């Protein structure tokens, strides 16, 4: 789902960067309203879990993979504004540290997955999450978040002049629908597991979620260290679309770091290299989200 550099035209990525910055700033201000300082550790744990889960690609079609995006999961557990902030932090670190998603295209990815993706994921839960349709609302939120992000990404590529035959566009949308359904199912399963560990997890005060937070932290560690062994290696939806549209060679990497591609270049073992990068990334996301949460809490109290 991450758009790399080289796929979007300069006017498109520049306009999206200009739009994403104030949108993310507004989300930070919105998160300050009614923010509970006891919620700070939850931001870190959820951010680390979603980052680790995004590393685990699974097949969604022939030669194409998908992964949990996590927009609806963050929105339901943290609230929409805090969910936007945490997802934006994840995307920024993925682009700057792991070269997953472009640096110039960061605004596009933030708008697609952090702003509109998280808000779309929260909408069904906001409308129907308190009644009989709660489980359906959580599932629908996960699916909708992926579909909205995918449609926006496809629209941005089209605006950039990428030619997509109807057959390619149709296949891509079908694969995104499969990814969306899996996103809904995984989101529902994770929230169900959290509430199985700690009933009414979503509605509990932040200070009353310690057991479930511990489980999520352990899950992030296991996904980073063990899940990478089972992750599929085929390209994701955007990568597969780029190959079919003939633009894959246009992808550019503007910055190289020791953790590029979710691997520690100095380590010889493939598993150890990926697991070390995943654990380092989870720890970095955790610390970044803690710092953001404390800044938000401090400004609110001030």
KAQUI-V581674 format. One record per residue. N is the residue number from 1. RES is the residue in three letters. PHI is phi in degrees with one decimal (* if undefined). Layout:
N|RES|PHI, N|RES|PHI
//
This chain:
1|UNK|*, 2|UNK|-74.0, 3|UNK|-88.5, 4|UNK|-82.0, 5|UNK|-68.2, 6|UNK|103.2, 7|UNK|-91.5, 8|UNK|-99.0, 9|UNK|-70.7, 10|UNK|-57.7, 11|UNK|-60.4, 12|UNK|-71.3, 13|UNK|-68.4, 14|UNK|-66.3, 15|UNK|-64.6, 16|UNK|-71.2, 17|UNK|-61.2, 18|UNK|-64.8, 19|UNK|-80.5, 20|UNK|-70.5, 21|UNK|-60.8, 22|UNK|-67.5, 23|UNK|-64.7, 24|UNK|-67.4, 25|UNK|-63.1, 26|UNK|-64.2, 27|UNK|-62.7, 28|UNK|-62.1, 29|UNK|-64.6, 30|UNK|-66.1, 31|UNK|-66.5, 32|UNK|-67.2, 33|UNK|-69.0, 34|UNK|71.2, 35|UNK|-72.4, 36|UNK|-96.7, 37|UNK|-59.9, 38|UNK|-66.5, 39|UNK|-81.7, 40|UNK|-56.9, 41|UNK|-60.4, 42|UNK|-64.3, 43|UNK|-58.8, 44|UNK|-64.8, 45|UNK|-66.4, 46|UNK|-66.3, 47|UNK|-61.5, 48|UNK|-64.3, 49|UNK|-65.5, 50|UNK|-64.4, 51|UNK|-58.6, 52|UNK|-63.7, 53|UNK|-65.6, 54|UNK|-67.2, 55|UNK|-76.2, 56|UNK|-96.6, 57|UNK|-83.2, 58|UNK|-132.3, 59|UNK|-64.9, 60|UNK|-122.9, 61|UNK|-179.9, 62|UNK|-65.7, 63|UNK|72.9, 64|UNK|-136.5, 65|UNK|-123.7, 66|UNK|-139.5, 67|UNK|-154.8, 68|UNK|-60.7, 69|UNK|-88.1, 70|UNK|94.3, 71|UNK|-62.4, 72|UNK|-67.9, 73|UNK|-61.4, 74|UNK|-66.6, 75|UNK|-63.9, 76|UNK|-72.1, 77|UNK|-90.2, 78|UNK|-110.0, 79|UNK|97.2, 80|UNK|-63.5, 81|UNK|-66.8, 82|UNK|-64.6, 83|UNK|-62.3, 84|UNK|-60.9, 85|UNK|-63.3, 86|UNK|-65.5, 87|UNK|-64.7, 88|UNK|-61.8, 89|UNK|-64.4, 90|UNK|-60.7, 91|UNK|-63.9, 92|UNK|-64.4, 93|UNK|-69.1, 94|UNK|-59.8, 95|UNK|-71.6, 96|UNK|-81.3, 97|UNK|-104.5, 98|UNK|-110.7, 99|UNK|55.7, 100|UNK|-103.8, 101|UNK|94.1, 102|UNK|-75.4, 103|UNK|-74.6, 104|UNK|-68.6, 105|UNK|-88.9, 106|UNK|-61.1, 107|UNK|-60.2, 108|UNK|-62.4, 109|UNK|-66.6, 110|UNK|-65.4, 111|UNK|-63.2, 112|UNK|-65.9, 113|UNK|-100.4, 114|UNK|-87.9, 115|UNK|-84.8, 116|UNK|-73.5, 117|UNK|-64.4, 118|UNK|-66.7, 119|UNK|-65.1, 120|UNK|-64.5, 121|UNK|-67.3, 122|UNK|-85.7, 123|UNK|-57.0, 124|UNK|-61.0, 125|UNK|-67.2, 126|UNK|-64.2, 127|UNK|-79.5, 128|UNK|-128.9, 129|UNK|-74.3, 130|UNK|-100.3, 131|UNK|-126.8, 132|UNK|-65.4, 133|UNK|-91.8, 134|UNK|-58.2, 135|UNK|-62.5, 136|UNK|-64.1, 137|UNK|-66.2, 138|UNK|-64.9, 139|UNK|-60.8, 140|UNK|-62.9, 141|UNK|-62.1, 142|UNK|-61.1, 143|UNK|-65.8, 144|UNK|-64.6, 145|UNK|-60.7, 146|UNK|-71.5, 147|UNK|-63.7, 148|UNK|-63.3, 149|UNK|-62.4, 150|UNK|-66.5, 151|UNK|-63.1, 152|UNK|-63.3, 153|UNK|-62.8, 154|UNK|-63.3, 155|UNK|-62.4, 156|UNK|-66.6, 157|UNK|-66.3, 158|UNK|-64.4, 159|UNK|-63.4, 160|UNK|-84.0, 161|UNK|90.6, 162|UNK|-73.7, 163|UNK|-85.8, 164|UNK|-126.5, 165|UNK|-57.2, 166|UNK|-56.7, 167|UNK|-65.0, 168|UNK|-65.2, 169|UNK|-63.1, 170|UNK|-64.5, 171|UNK|-63.3, 172|UNK|-61.0, 173|UNK|-64.1, 174|UNK|-62.5, 175|UNK|-67.6, 176|UNK|-66.9, 177|UNK|-64.6, 178|UNK|-60.9, 179|UNK|-60.4, 180|UNK|-65.2, 181|UNK|-64.4, 182|UNK|-66.3, 183|UNK|-60.6, 184|UNK|-61.3, 185|UNK|-66.3, 186|UNK|-67.6, 187|UNK|-59.0, 188|UNK|-63.4, 189|UNK|-65.6, 190|UNK|-66.5, 191|UNK|-65.8, 192|UNK|-62.6, 193|UNK|-65.7, 194|UNK|-61.3, 195|UNK|-78.5, 196|UNK|-71.0, 197|UNK|-73.1, 198|UNK|-137.3, 199|UNK|-52.8, 200|UNK|57.9, 201|UNK|-52.7, 202|UNK|-66.1, 203|UNK|-89.5, 204|UNK|-68.6, 205|UNK|-59.3, 206|UNK|-55.0, 207|UNK|-69.0, 208|UNK|-100.9, 209|UNK|-116.5, 210|UNK|-63.6, 211|UNK|-64.1, 212|UNK|-65.4, 213|UNK|-63.8, 214|UNK|-61.4, 215|UNK|-65.1, 216|UNK|-65.8, 217|UNK|-62.3, 218|UNK|-64.3, 219|UNK|-61.2, 220|UNK|-62.0, 221|UNK|-65.6, 222|UNK|-66.5, 223|UNK|-62.9, 224|UNK|-69.0, 225|UNK|-90.7, 226|UNK|-112.2, 227|UNK|-58.9, 228|UNK|-63.0, 229|UNK|-67.0, 230|UNK|-108.1, 231|UNK|-69.2, 232|UNK|-71.7, 233|UNK|-106.5, 234|UNK|-67.0, 235|UNK|-65.8, 236|UNK|-80.6, 237|UNK|-58.4, 238|UNK|-67.3, 239|UNK|-64.0, 240|UNK|-64.9, 241|UNK|-61.5, 242|UNK|-62.3, 243|UNK|-66.9, 244|UNK|-69.9, 245|UNK|-85.5, 246|UNK|77.9, 247|UNK|-114.7, 248|UNK|-57.4, 249|UNK|-69.7, 250|UNK|-80.5, 251|UNK|-60.4, 252|UNK|-125.8, 253|UNK|-112.3, 254|UNK|-87.5, 255|UNK|-145.4, 256|UNK|-113.9, 257|UNK|-131.5, 258|UNK|-63.4, 259|UNK|-111.6, 260|UNK|-56.6, 261|UNK|70.5, 262|UNK|59.5, 263|UNK|-140.3, 264|UNK|-90.4, 265|UNK|-59.7, 266|UNK|-77.3, 267|UNK|-95.1, 268|UNK|-82.1, 269|UNK|-69.1, 270|UNK|-62.2, 271|UNK|-65.6, 272|UNK|-63.3, 273|UNK|-63.2, 274|UNK|-71.6, 275|UNK|-64.0, 276|UNK|-64.7, 277|UNK|-64.8, 278|UNK|-64.7, 279|UNK|-66.0, 280|UNK|-63.7, 281|UNK|-65.8, 282|UNK|-61.9, 283|UNK|-65.9, 284|UNK|-66.1, 285|UNK|-63.4, 286|UNK|-57.6, 287|UNK|-64.8, 288|UNK|-64.0, 289|UNK|-68.2, 290|UNK|-61.3, 291|UNK|-62.4, 292|UNK|-60.9, 293|UNK|-61.3, 294|UNK|-69.1, 295|UNK|-64.2, 296|UNK|-61.2, 297|UNK|-65.5, 298|UNK|-66.1, 299|UNK|-66.7, 300|UNK|-67.1, 301|UNK|-67.9, 302|UNK|-69.1
//
